[in-house]
Amino acid sequence: MEIGIDSFAAASVGHDTNTAAKSMDALEQLLQRIECADKAGLDLFGIGEHHRKEFLDSAPTMILAAAAARTSRIRLTSAVTVLSAADPVRVFQNFATLDLISKGRAEMVVGRGSFTEAFPLFGFNLHDYDALFSEKLDLLLTIRDHETVTWSGKFRPALNNQAIYPRPLQSPFPIWLGVGGTPESFVRAGTLGLPLMVAVIGGETHRFRPLVDLYREAGKRAGHSPDQLKVGLHSLGYVSNNKEEAIDDFYPGYAETFTRIGKERGWPPVTRNHFDAQNGPKGALLVGGPEEVAEKILRHSEALGGISRFTFQMDNASLSHQKLIQSIELIGQRVAPLVNA
């Protein structure tokens, strides 16, 4: 199983205020963490895409390109690219360039995003949420598979025998579909034969099994081989020396972040009982010592019928750079070997 880290490039890591100088420091520390993940033997590092004050990942390929110059083996991906609000031509060109810079280590995970700020920012109507994504995914895959493209749609000017460069080193370039909880998204990924990245940030992971089964069934009906239908899992997690230490580190920042986000979405404040339930045997959180986190990854894999990739998202809990470095080292040196033993 591939093990990696996803980051939203939190602007507030180790800082109480957000200034340009502190944002500069936060990005430098993020690049150091990607270097650390590379040296620790992790398989991939993903950068999200948001357009909010508390995150610095509005231009993820810029961060990934900087990371490519400072690493040698780790795969570099988005987590996720908000394709609905982007131009697929530019998305492809950016990631093809990243693939060349990284000598064939780039990937992308495309999705619709969990926040909506990108839609008004780039002039799109939120009511077209799914139609935008469906059309732009079609164009992106067409560009990936054909150097010269003739294509027309509703939301973008047509392309007529248009060549699109540069071409990536990898062929075909790896594109995963990032999904939340809608059956239609799982079926779409299976029908297209795209590897699936499932974001489970709450609830009980095993409840996603029927949706993963829908994905595999749709892929089989479309004639795709089981090897092509990979499933990855993205969850909130953090590893420290033992469970008590991990919870003491992670819970305060987690509670503050999700209580704040919850006010925007009408969720109740986070309580310790809620956290403990989510961090229990079946809950989505993976916060603990190396052995128990490795065991939980394997339980989640079994519950979903087998997964080929797992990524930790941990920089949303206001953890210090030093704590995040320690966790990355523990994941690489202790968790990953246990999972793959």
LOLODO-777233 format. One line per 4 residues: for each residue x, y, z of N, C-alpha, C, O. Coordinates in steps of 0.1 Angstrom, whole numbers, always signed. Atoms other than C-alpha are relative to their C-alpha. Last residue first. Layout:
% residues N
X Y Z X Y Z X Y Z X Y Z | ...
END
This chain:
% residues 341
-6 +13 -4 +45 -62 +64 -10 -11 -1 -7 -22 +2 | -4 +8 +12 +31 -33 +43 +7 -13 +4 +12 -20 -5 | +11 +2 +9 +11 -17 +71 +4 -10 -11 -4 -19 -14 | +10 +9 -7 +39 -22 +97 -12 -3 -10 -16 -14 -10
-5 +13 -1 +65 -7 +73 -9 -10 +6 -10 -22 +2 | +0 +6 +13 +43 +23 +66 +6 -14 +0 +0 -23 -6 | +13 +3 +5 +37 +31 +102 +0 -8 -13 -6 -19 -14 | +7 +11 -9 +72 +28 +116 -13 -4 -5 -17 -15 -6
-9 +9 -6 +98 +48 +95 -7 -12 +7 -1 -23 +9 | -9 +6 +10 +76 +67 +71 +8 -11 +6 +10 -22 -1 | +8 +7 +10 +47 +74 +95 +9 -7 -10 +6 -19 -14 | +6 +12 -6 +71 +81 +124 -8 -7 -10 -8 -20 -11
-10 +10 -1 +91 +105 +102 -5 -13 +6 -1 -23 +2 | -4 +5 +13 +60 +123 +91 +11 -10 +1 +10 -20 -6 | +11 +9 +4 +48 +126 +127 +3 -6 -14 +2 -18 -16 | -1 +12 -8 +81 +141 +139 -10 -10 -5 -7 -22 -6
-12 +7 +4 +81 +167 +111 +1 -14 +7 +4 -24 +1 | +3 +6 +13 +45 +176 +119 +12 -8 -5 +10 -18 -11 | +9 +11 -2 +54 +181 +156 -3 -7 -13 -4 -19 -14 | -7 +10 -6 +84 +203 +147 -8 -13 +2 -4 -24 +0
-8 +6 +11 +63 +224 +123 +8 -12 +6 +9 -22 -1 | -12 -6 +4 +39 +230 +151 +7 -7 -11 +5 -19 -13 | -12 +7 -6 +4 +216 +151 +13 +8 -5 +13 +14 -15 | -10 -10 -6 -24 +240 +144 +12 -6 +7 +17 -1 +17
+2 +1 -14 -49 +211 +138 +10 +9 +7 +13 +8 +19 | +11 -9 -4 -54 +215 +101 -3 +0 +15 -14 +4 +19 | -4 -13 -4 -19 +202 +92 -12 +10 +1 -11 +22 -1 | -3 -2 -14 -27 +165 +95 +2 +15 +4 +3 +19 +15
+1 -15 +0 -42 +151 +64 +1 +5 +14 -8 +2 +22 | +3 -7 -12 -29 +115 +61 -1 +15 -3 +7 +21 -10 | -7 -13 -3 -29 +97 +28 -6 +6 +13 -18 +6 +15 | +6 -7 -12 -37 +60 +22 +8 +13 +2 +20 +12 +2
-7 -12 -4 -32 +41 -11 -7 +6 +12 -20 +6 +13 | -13 +0 +5 -40 +7 -26 +8 +12 +5 +20 +13 +3 | -4 -13 +6 -72 +0 -8 +14 -1 -4 +22 -9 +2 | -14 -1 +5 -89 -34 -2 +3 +14 -6 -4 +18 -15
-2 +10 +10 -126 -43 +2 +14 +1 -6 +17 -4 -17 | +3 -5 +13 -135 -11 +20 +3 -10 -12 +2 -7 -23 | +14 -4 +0 -137 -27 +54 -4 +5 -13 -16 +4 -17 | +8 +11 +1 -104 -45 +48 -15 +4 -1 -22 -3 -8
-2 +6 +13 -86 -13 +40 -9 -12 -2 -16 -14 -12 | +7 -8 +10 -101 +5 +70 +1 -7 -14 -9 -7 -22 | +15 +2 -2 -90 -23 +92 -8 +7 -10 -17 +2 -16 | +3 +13 +5 -55 -21 +77 -14 -4 +2 -20 -10 -7
-1 -1 +14 -53 +16 +83 -4 -13 -6 -12 -14 -16 | +12 -6 +5 -65 +10 +118 +0 +2 -15 -11 +0 -21 | +11 +10 -1 -37 -15 +125 -13 +6 -5 -21 -1 -11 | -2 +10 +10 -11 +10 +113 -11 -10 +0 -16 -14 -11
+4 -6 +12 -26 +37 +135 +2 -9 -12 -7 -10 -21 | +14 -1 +1 -25 +14 +165 -5 +7 -13 -15 +3 -19 | +6 +13 +2 +11 +5 +159 -15 +0 -1 -20 -7 -10 | -2 +6 +13 +24 +40 +152 -7 -14 -2 -13 -16 -12
-13 +5 +1 +8 +57 +182 +2 -8 -13 -8 -11 -19 | -5 +10 -10 -24 +76 +179 +14 -3 -2 +21 +4 -9 | -9 -8 -9 -47 +98 +158 +4 -10 +11 -4 -15 +19 | -11 +9 -3 -64 +81 +128 +10 +7 +8 +20 +12 +2
-13 -6 -4 -98 +98 +125 +10 -11 +3 +7 -22 +9 | -8 -4 +11 -126 +81 +104 +14 +5 +5 +23 +5 -3 | +1 -14 +4 -143 +62 +132 +11 +4 -10 +21 -3 -12 | +6 -1 +14 -145 +24 +133 -1 +14 -5 -4 +16 -17
-4 +11 +9 -121 +16 +162 -6 +1 -14 +1 -2 -24 | +2 +13 -5 -125 +50 +180 +3 -11 -11 +8 -7 -22 | -13 +6 -1 -110 +83 +168 -1 -15 +5 +10 -21 +8 | -6 +0 +13 -143 +96 +156 +13 -7 +0 +17 -12 -10
+7 +10 +8 -159 +85 +189 +6 -1 -14 +7 -12 -20 | -4 +14 -4 -131 +102 +209 -8 -10 -8 -3 -21 -12 | -13 +3 +5 -136 +134 +189 +4 -14 +3 +9 -22 -5 | +1 +2 +14 -173 +135 +195 +13 -4 -6 +14 -13 -14
+7 +13 +2 -168 +129 +232 -1 -3 -15 +0 -14 -19 | -10 +11 -1 -141 +157 +232 -7 -14 -2 -1 -23 -7 | -2 +4 -14 -166 +181 +218 +10 -11 +1 +13 -18 -9 | -7 +13 -3 -167 +198 +184 +2 -2 +15 +6 +7 +22
-14 -1 -4 -192 +227 +181 +5 -14 +3 -2 -23 +7 | -1 -4 -15 -225 +219 +163 +15 +0 +3 +23 -5 -4 | -3 +12 -8 -225 +220 +124 +1 +5 +15 +4 +16 +18 | +11 +4 -9 -244 +248 +106 +3 -12 +8 -7 -19 +13
+8 +11 +6 -220 +250 +77 -11 -5 +9 -19 -14 +5 | +4 -4 +14 -202 +283 +83 -10 -10 -5 -18 -6 -14 | +9 -12 -1 -202 +277 +121 -4 +4 -14 -16 +9 -16 | +14 +5 -2 -188 +242 +114 -9 +12 +1 -21 +10 -2
+6 +4 +13 -156 +257 +99 -15 -4 +2 -23 -1 -7 | +1 -12 +8 -149 +274 +132 -6 -3 -14 -15 +4 -18 | +11 -8 -6 -158 +243 +153 -1 +13 -8 -13 +17 -11 | +12 +6 +5 -137 +222 +129 -12 +7 +7 -23 +7 +1
+2 -1 +15 -106 +243 +133 -14 -4 -4 -21 +3 -12 | +2 -14 +4 -109 +248 +171 -3 +2 -15 -11 +9 -19 | +13 -5 -5 -116 +212 +178 -2 +14 -4 -13 +18 -8 | +11 +6 +8 -87 +200 +156 -13 +6 +4 -22 +9 -4
+0 -7 +13 -63 +225 +172 -11 -6 -9 -18 +2 -16 | +4 -14 -2 -71 +212 +207 -1 +8 -13 -11 +15 -16 | +14 -3 -3 -73 +175 +197 -2 +15 +1 -12 +20 -5 | +8 -2 +12 -39 +170 +179 -14 +6 +4 -19 +15 -3
-5 -9 +10 -12 +173 +205 -11 +5 -10 -12 +16 -13 | -4 -12 -6 -29 +158 +235 +5 +11 -10 +1 +23 -9 | +13 -7 -2 -44 +132 +212 +2 +13 +7 -4 +23 +3 | +6 -5 +13 -10 +122 +199 -13 +7 +2 -15 +18 -4
-8 -11 +5 +6 +121 +234 -6 +5 -13 -7 +18 -15 | +3 -11 -8 -21 +98 +247 +7 +13 -5 +1 +24 -5 | +14 -5 +3 -20 +75 +217 -2 +13 +9 -7 +22 +4 | +11 +9 -6 +18 +69 +218 -13 +8 -1 -14 +19 -5
-6 +12 -6 +50 +82 +201 -10 -9 +6 -8 -22 +7 | -11 -4 -10 +31 +105 +178 +5 -13 +7 +2 -24 +2 | -7 +11 -8 +10 +99 +147 +10 +6 +9 +18 +15 +5 | -12 -6 -6 -16 +123 +132 +6 -12 +8 -1 -18 +16
-7 +8 -9 -47 +117 +111 +13 +6 +5 +18 +16 -1 | -7 -8 -9 -75 +131 +90 +8 -9 +10 +2 -19 +15 | +6 -2 -13 -84 +108 +62 +8 +9 +9 +20 +10 +7 | -6 -12 -6 -77 +103 +25 -8 +2 +13 -20 +4 +13
+8 -5 -11 -84 +67 +12 +8 +12 +6 +20 +11 +9 | -8 -6 -10 -73 +53 -22 -9 +7 +11 -20 +10 +8 | +7 -9 -10 -90 +29 -44 +10 +5 +10 +17 -3 +16 | -6 -1 -13 -76 +14 -76 -8 +9 +9 -15 +18 +4
+10 -6 -9 -98 +3 -105 +6 +1 +14 +1 -6 +24 | +1 -14 +4 -71 -3 -131 -9 +7 +10 -7 +19 +11 | -13 -7 -3 -60 -36 -115 -1 +15 -3 +6 +23 +3 | +0 -3 -15 -97 -48 -115 +13 +8 +3 +13 +16 +12
-6 +11 -7 -97 -45 -154 +0 +4 +15 +1 +16 +18 | -14 -3 -6 -120 -20 -170 +4 -11 +9 -4 -18 +15 | -11 +8 +6 -148 -33 -192 +13 +3 +5 +23 -1 -2 | -6 -8 +11 -175 -6 -185 +12 -7 -7 +18 -2 -16
+10 -1 +11 -195 -31 -165 +6 +7 -12 +2 +4 -24 | +0 +14 +6 -164 -39 -144 -10 +0 -12 -7 -5 -22 | -13 +2 +7 -158 -2 -137 -1 -13 -8 +4 -14 -19 | +1 -8 +12 -195 +3 -127 +13 -2 -9 +12 -2 -21
+10 +6 +9 -193 -27 -104 -1 +8 -12 -2 +3 -23 | -6 +12 +6 -160 -14 -88 -10 -6 -10 -6 -11 -20 | -12 -4 +8 -174 +21 -82 +5 -12 -8 +7 -12 -20 | +6 -6 +12 -207 +8 -68 +11 +3 -11 +9 +1 -23
+5 +11 +8 -187 -14 -45 -7 +5 -12 -6 -1 -23 | -12 +5 +7 -168 +17 -33 -5 -12 -9 +1 -14 -19 | -4 -9 +10 -202 +33 -26 +12 -5 -8 +13 -4 -20 | +10 +1 +11 -215 +3 -7 +4 +9 -11 +2 +5 -23
-2 +13 +8 -182 +2 +13 -10 -1 -11 -6 -4 -22 | -3 -3 +14 -184 +39 +24 +1 -12 -9 +2 -11 -21 | +12 -3 +6 -201 +29 +57 +2 +4 -15 -8 +6 -22 | +6 +11 +6 -169 +12 +67 -13 +3 -7 -17 -5 -16
-6 +3 +13 -152 +45 +72 -7 -11 -7 -9 -11 -19 | -7 +13 -1 -174 +56 +101 +4 -5 -14 -5 -6 -23 | +8 +12 +0 -183 +92 +104 +8 -12 +1 +19 -12 +7 | +9 +2 -11 -160 +120 +95 -8 -12 -1 -9 -18 -12
-5 -8 -11 -131 +130 +73 -9 +0 +12 -7 +7 +22 | +9 +4 -11 -135 +103 +46 +6 +8 +12 +16 +4 +18 | -3 -9 -12 -121 +116 +13 -10 -4 +11 -22 -1 +9 | +12 -2 -8 -122 +87 -13 +5 +9 +13 +13 +4 +20
-5 -5 -13 -95 +88 -40 -12 +4 +8 -19 +14 +5 | +9 -8 -8 -106 +67 -70 +7 +4 +13 +13 -5 +20 | -2 +4 -14 -85 +54 -99 -7 +10 +9 -9 +22 +6 | -10 -9 -7 -101 +63 -132 +2 -6 +14 -8 -10 +21
-12 +8 -3 -118 +36 -153 +11 +8 +7 +22 +5 +5 | -11 -5 +7 -143 +61 -168 +13 -8 +2 +23 -6 -5 | +3 +0 +14 -173 +41 -157 +12 +5 -9 +15 -1 -19 | +0 +14 +5 -158 +35 -123 -2 -1 -15 +5 -9 -22
-14 +4 +0 -151 +72 -117 +2 -15 -5 +11 -17 -13 | -7 -7 +10 -186 +81 -128 +15 -4 -1 +20 -7 -12 | +4 +6 +13 -202 +55 -106 +8 +6 -12 +13 -1 -20 | -7 +13 +0 -183 +68 -76 -3 -7 -13 +6 -14 -18
-15 -2 +1 -193 +104 -83 +7 -13 -1 +16 -15 -9 | -3 -3 +14 -230 +94 -89 +15 +2 -2 +20 -2 -13 | -1 +12 +8 -231 +77 -55 +4 +3 -14 +11 -5 -21 | +12 +1 +9 -224 +110 -37 +2 -13 -9 +13 -14 -15
+9 +10 -4 -201 +108 -6 -12 -2 -10 -22 -8 -6 | +5 -1 -14 -169 +127 -11 -10 -12 +3 -6 -23 +6 | +14 +0 -2 -149 +120 -43 -3 +1 +15 +6 -2 +24 | +2 -1 -15 -114 +126 -57 -15 +2 +2 -22 +10 -4
+12 -8 -3 -109 +112 -92 -3 +0 +15 -4 -10 +21 | +10 +6 -10 -74 +102 -99 -12 +8 +1 -11 +21 -1 | +11 -9 -5 -54 +113 -130 -9 -9 +8 -15 -18 +4 | +10 +5 -10 -21 +96 -138 -9 +11 +5 -5 +21 +10
-3 -7 -13 -5 +108 -171 -11 -4 +10 -22 -5 +7 | +8 -12 -3 -9 +81 -197 +3 +7 +13 +8 +0 +22 | +11 +2 +10 +18 +83 -207 -6 -14 +3 +0 -24 +1 | +8 +12 -2 +43 +97 -182 -11 +0 -10 -18 +10 -13
-9 +12 +1 +68 +123 -194 -8 -13 +1 -5 -22 -7 | -7 +5 -12 +41 +149 -199 +9 -11 -3 +8 -17 -14 | +5 +13 -3 +32 +167 -232 +8 -6 +12 +20 -3 +13 | -8 +11 +3 +38 +204 -234 -7 -13 +4 -17 -13 +10
-13 +3 -5 +17 +213 -252 +3 +7 +13 -4 +17 +16 | -2 -5 -14 -18 +212 -267 +13 -5 +6 +16 -17 +6 | -10 +8 -7 -25 +209 -304 +3 +7 +13 +4 +19 +15 | -10 -8 -8 -58 +223 -315 +10 -9 +7 +6 -18 +14
-13 +5 +5 -78 +206 -343 +12 +8 +7 +21 +12 +0 | +1 +6 +14 -108 +228 -334 +14 -4 -5 +22 +5 -9 | -13 +2 +6 -112 +236 -297 -1 -7 -13 -8 -18 -14 | -3 +12 +7 -146 +250 -286 +15 +0 -4 +21 +10 -6
-1 -1 +15 -149 +279 -262 +5 -13 -6 +13 -20 +1 | -13 -5 +5 -157 +268 -226 +0 +1 -15 -7 -7 -22 | -6 -10 -9 -189 +263 -206 +14 +5 -4 +19 +14 +2 | +8 -11 -4 -212 +245 -229 +7 +11 +6 +4 +23 +5
+9 +1 -12 -190 +221 -248 -7 +12 +3 -8 +22 -5 | +9 -11 -3 -169 +215 -279 -9 -3 +12 -12 -15 +15 | +10 +2 -11 -139 +194 -287 -9 +12 +1 -5 +23 -2 | +12 -7 +5 -113 +188 -314 -11 -3 +10 -14 -15 +12
+13 +2 -5 -79 +180 -298 -11 +8 -8 -8 +20 -11 | +8 -10 +8 -44 +174 -310 -15 -3 +3 -19 -14 +2 | -8 -12 +1 -21 +156 -285 -7 +12 -7 -5 +23 -4 | -2 -4 +14 -48 +131 -276 +9 +13 +0 +5 +23 +7
-1 +12 +9 -52 +110 -244 +3 +4 -14 +6 -5 -23 | -10 +10 -4 -45 +137 -218 +3 -11 -11 +14 -15 -13 | -14 -6 +1 -63 +164 -237 +11 -10 +4 +21 -11 -3 | -3 +0 +14 -94 +141 -240 +13 +6 -3 +21 +1 -12
-3 +14 +4 -92 +133 -203 +3 +0 -15 +12 -8 -19 | -14 +4 -6 -91 +170 -194 +4 -13 -5 +16 -15 -9 | -11 -7 +8 -120 +178 -218 +14 -4 +5 +23 -6 -3 | +0 +6 +14 -143 +151 -203 +11 +6 -8 +19 +0 -15
-7 +13 -1 -133 +162 -168 +1 -6 -14 +11 -12 -17 | -14 -3 +0 -143 +198 -178 +8 -13 +2 +20 -14 -3 | -6 -5 +13 -177 +187 -189 +15 +2 +0 +22 -2 -9 | +1 +11 +9 -185 +166 -158 +6 +4 -14 +13 -4 -20
-10 +10 -2 -172 +192 -135 +0 -11 -10 +10 -15 -15 | -14 -5 +2 -191 +221 -149 +10 -11 +1 +19 -12 -7 | -2 +0 +14 -223 +200 -150 +13 +6 -4 +20 +1 -14 | -3 +13 +6 -219 +191 -114 +2 +0 -15 +11 -6 -20
-10 +8 -8 -216 +225 -98 +4 -13 -7 +15 -15 -10 | -5 +9 +10 -237 +244 -124 +11 -9 +5 +19 -15 -2 | +11 +9 +4 -258 +260 -96 +5 -10 -11 -2 -20 -14 | +0 +12 -9 -225 +273 -82 -11 -10 -4 -10 -21 -1
+12 +1 -7 -223 +297 -112 +0 -13 +8 +2 -24 +3 | +9 +11 +3 -188 +304 -124 -12 +0 +10 -11 +4 +21 | +11 -4 +8 -169 +337 -125 -9 -12 -4 -15 -11 -15 | -4 +1 +14 -134 +327 -113 -12 +1 -9 -12 -3 -21
-13 -6 +3 -138 +340 -78 +4 -1 -14 +9 +9 -20 | +1 -14 +3 -175 +332 -77 +13 +7 -4 +13 +16 -11 | +10 -2 +11 -168 +295 -82 -3 +15 -2 -1 +19 -14 | -6 +0 +13 -135 +292 -63 -11 +4 -11 -7 +9 -21
-5 -14 +3 -151 +302 -29 +5 +1 -15 +5 +12 -21 | +6 -5 +12 -172 +270 -28 +6 +13 -5 +1 +19 -15 | +4 -13 -2 -155 +247 -3 -4 +6 -14 -2 +0 -24 | +9 +0 -11 -153 +209 -4 -5 +14 +4 -14 +16 +12
-3 -8 -12 -138 +207 -38 -10 +0 +11 -22 -1 +8 | +8 -12 +0 -152 +196 -71 +3 +9 +12 -2 +20 +13 | +13 +1 -7 -126 +169 -78 -7 +14 -1 -3 +23 -8 | +10 -10 +4 -94 +161 -96 -13 -2 +7 -17 -13 +9
+13 +5 -5 -65 +142 -81 -9 +11 -3 -8 +22 +2 | +10 -9 -5 -33 +149 -101 -12 -8 +5 -16 -18 -1 | +13 +5 +2 +0 +131 -106 -10 +11 +3 -6 +22 +7 | +12 -8 -3 +36 +141 -109 -13 -9 -3 -13 -18 -10
+5 +3 -13 +68 +119 -105 -14 +7 +3 -18 +7 +14 | +10 +10 +0 +79 +117 -141 -6 -4 +13 -10 -15 +15 | -5 +12 +7 +112 +136 -141 -10 -12 +2 -6 -23 +5 | -2 +11 -10 +100 +161 -115 +5 -13 -6 +7 -22 +2
-9 -5 -10 +104 +191 -139 +4 -11 +10 +15 -12 +15 | -13 -1 +6 +88 +171 -167 +10 +5 +10 +22 +0 +10 | -4 +14 +2 +58 +160 -146 +14 +1 -6 +23 -8 -3 | -4 +5 -13 +54 +196 -133 +6 -14 -2 +16 -18 +4
-12 -6 -3 +52 +208 -169 +6 -5 +13 +18 -8 +14 | -10 +6 +10 +26 +182 -177 +13 +7 +3 +23 +0 +2 | -4 +13 -5 +8 +193 -145 +9 -7 -9 +18 -14 -5 | -8 -2 -12 +7 +230 -155 +5 -13 +5 +17 -14 +9
-14 -5 +3 -2 +222 -191 +8 +2 +13 +20 -1 +13 | -8 +10 +6 -31 +199 -180 +14 +5 -3 +24 -1 +0 | -2 +11 -10 -46 +224 -156 +10 -10 -6 +20 -14 +0 | -10 -5 -9 -42 +252 -182 +4 -10 +10 +15 -12 +14
-12 -2 +8 -61 +232 -208 +11 +4 +9 +22 -1 +8 | -7 +13 +1 -87 +220 -182 +13 +1 -9 +22 -6 -6 | +0 +3 +14 -96 +257 -174 +8 -13 -2 +20 -14 +1 | -13 -2 +7 -104 +258 -137 -2 -3 -15 -12 -8 -19
-3 -15 +2 -135 +263 -116 +12 +3 -7 +18 +14 -6 | +12 -7 +4 -150 +228 -119 +3 +15 -3 -4 +21 -11 | +1 -1 +14 -115 +213 -118 -12 +8 -5 -11 +14 -16 | +14 -4 +2 -108 +221 -82 -3 +2 -14 -3 +13 -19
+2 -11 +9 -75 +202 -81 -15 +3 -2 -22 -6 -6 | +2 +3 +14 -76 +180 -50 +2 +13 -8 +1 +24 -3 | +8 +7 -9 -53 +169 -33 -12 +10 +5 -12 +12 +17 | +9 -10 -6 -28 +176 -60 -10 -8 +9 -11 -20 +8
+14 +0 +5 +1 +152 -65 -8 +12 +5 -4 +18 +15 | +6 -13 -4 +38 +148 -61 -13 +1 -7 -14 +0 -19 | +10 -4 +11 +54 +113 -61 -7 +13 +6 -10 +14 +18 | +13 +0 -4 +85 +109 -38 -9 +6 -11 -6 +15 -18
+7 +12 +3 +118 +100 -54 -15 +1 +3 -23 -7 -3 | -6 +9 +11 +143 +128 -57 -9 -11 -3 -8 -17 -15 | +2 +14 -3 +132 +159 -37 +5 -9 -12 +8 -3 -22 | -6 +3 -13 +141 +196 -35 -1 -15 +4 +3 -19 +15
-15 -4 +1 +135 +206 -72 +7 -4 +13 +20 -4 +13 | -7 +9 +9 +102 +187 -71 +15 +2 -1 +23 -7 -3 | -3 +13 -7 +91 +205 -40 +8 -9 -9 +16 -17 -5 | -11 -4 -9 +94 +239 -58 +4 -13 +7 +16 -15 +10
-12 -2 +8 +73 +224 -86 +12 +3 +9 +23 -2 +6 | -4 +13 +4 +47 +211 -61 +13 +1 -8 +22 -8 -7 | -6 +6 -12 +44 +245 -45 +6 -13 -4 +17 -17 +0 | -12 -8 -3 +38 +262 -79 +8 -7 +12 +20 -8 +12
-11 +4 +8 +15 +234 -89 +13 +8 +2 +24 +2 +0 | -6 +12 -5 -7 +241 -58 +12 -4 -9 +22 -10 -4 | -8 +4 +12 -15 +277 -67 +8 -12 +3 +20 -12 +4 | +8 -4 +12 -43 +286 -42 +7 -3 -13 +0 -4 -24
-1 +9 +11 -25 +265 -16 -8 +4 -12 -13 -5 -19 | -9 -6 +10 -17 +290 +11 +2 -8 -13 +12 -7 -20 | -8 +9 +8 -46 +283 +34 +8 +7 -10 +4 +18 -15 | -7 +9 -9 -62 +303 +63 +9 -10 -8 +16 -18 -1
-11 -6 -7 -71 +332 +40 +8 -9 +8 +20 -8 +9 | +4 -6 -13 -92 +312 +17 +12 +5 +7 +23 +1 +4 | -1 -14 +3 -89 +302 -20 -5 +7 +12 -15 +16 +11 | +11 -8 -7 -83 +265 -16 +3 +15 -3 +14 +18 -8
+3 -12 +7 -64 +238 -36 -11 +7 +7 -23 +2 +7 | +14 -3 +3 -48 +208 -19 -1 +13 -8 +9 +19 -12 | +4 -14 -4 -12 +197 -20 -14 +3 -5 -17 +1 -16 | +10 -7 +8 -3 +160 -21 -3 +14 +6 -2 +16 +18
+4 -12 -7 +28 +141 -10 -10 +8 -9 -6 +11 -20 | +6 -12 +7 +35 +106 -22 -2 +11 +10 -4 +9 +22 | +2 +2 +14 +53 +73 -14 -5 +13 -7 -2 +15 -19 | +14 -1 +4 +68 +80 +20 -1 +0 -15 +8 +4 -22
+5 +11 +8 +104 +69 +24 -14 -1 -3 -20 -11 -8 | +5 +10 -9 +115 +91 +53 -6 -12 -8 -10 -22 -1 | -11 +7 -7 +138 +111 +30 -6 -11 +9 +1 -21 +11 | -8 +6 +10 +109 +121 +7 +11 -9 +6 +13 -20 +3
+8 +12 +5 +86 +128 +36 +8 -8 -10 +7 -20 -10 | +0 +10 -11 +113 +151 +51 -7 -13 -4 -3 -24 -2 | -13 +6 +0 +117 +169 +18 +1 -11 +11 +7 -21 +8 | +0 +9 +12 +79 +174 +18 +14 -6 -2 +15 -18 -5
+7 +12 -4 +82 +187 +54 -1 -9 -12 -1 -22 -11 | -8 +8 -8 +109 +212 +44 -7 -13 +4 -1 -24 +5 | -10 +7 +9 +87 +224 +16 +10 -8 +8 +14 -19 +3 | +7 +11 +8 +59 +230 +41 +10 -7 -9 +10 -19 -10
+1 +11 -9 +84 +249 +64 -7 -11 -7 -4 -23 -5 | -13 +6 -1 +93 +272 +35 +0 -12 +9 +6 -23 +6 | -2 +7 +12 +56 +278 +28 +14 -7 +0 +16 -18 -5 | +8 +12 +0 +50 +287 +65 +2 -9 -13 +2 -21 -12
-5 +10 -9 +79 +311 +65 -8 -13 +0 -2 -24 +0 | -13 +5 +6 +67 +329 +35 +6 -11 +8 +11 -21 +3 | +4 +9 +10 +32 +331 +50 +12 -6 -7 +13 -18 -11 | +3 +13 -7 +48 +345 +81 -5 -10 -10 -3 -22 -9
-12 +6 -4 +64 +373 +60 -2 -14 +7 +6 -23 +5 | -7 +5 +12 +32 +380 +41 +13 -7 +5 +17 -18 -1 | -6 -10 +8 +12 +382 +73 +8 -6 -11 +11 -18 -11 | -4 +4 +14 -12 +358 +89 +5 +13 -7 -3 +21 -11
+5 -9 +10 -15 +360 +127 +5 -4 -14 +15 -11 -15 | +13 -5 -4 -12 +335 +155 -6 +10 -10 -19 +11 -10 | +1 -15 -1 +16 +315 +140 -14 +4 +4 -24 -3 +2 | -10 -6 -9 +29 +279 +144 -1 +15 +1 +7 +22 +7
-8 +10 -7 +9 +266 +114 +11 +8 +8 +20 +13 +2 | -1 -3 -14 -14 +295 +106 +8 -10 +8 +9 -9 +20 | -7 -12 -2 -11 +296 +68 +3 +3 +15 +13 +10 +18 | +6 -9 -10 -21 +260 +64 +9 +12 +3 +21 +11 +6
-9 -12 -1 -6 +246 +32 -6 +10 +10 -8 +22 +7 | +8 -11 +5 -37 +223 +26 +9 +13 +2 +3 +24 +1 | -1 -12 -7 -15 +192 +30 -8 +11 -7 -9 +11 -19 | +6 -11 +7 -18 +156 +20 +0 +12 +9 -2 +12 +21
+5 -12 -8 +6 +130 +33 -7 +9 -10 -2 +11 -21 | -4 -14 +3 +15 +96 +19 -6 +10 +9 -14 +7 +18 | +3 -8 -12 +14 +58 +22 +5 +14 -3 +16 +16 -7 | -7 -13 +0 +12 +35 -8 -5 +8 +11 -17 +9 +14
+8 -12 +0 +0 +0 +0 +9 +13 +0 +19 +13 +7
END
